[in-house]
């Protein structure tokens, strides 16, 4: 009888872990979608807020969106924020290769070097 209770407790624990992992993944995806939508918002203030938020939390995850925004941004304040986050010259990041992991590492190095230059 105690083995059955242990088995049931293990099954419940596994179900809770799966639920929590799913919740975290869904929230992370929704956050990513919201940031990408904000980066392409027609309002410059919304784009600026998204750029500053991404800059504080780690821009490597949003590198493709930031590179695209850097190519098409017209607002002066948003362009300055992008320059602080990824730099003026994003060709180095574009040339980092096709592998996503390699590109993120290159972005991380580039962004950190930009942040140290500003200090």
Helices and strands as residue ranges (DSSP letters): H 2-39, H 44-57, G 59-62, H 63-72, H 76-86, H 91-94, H 100-118
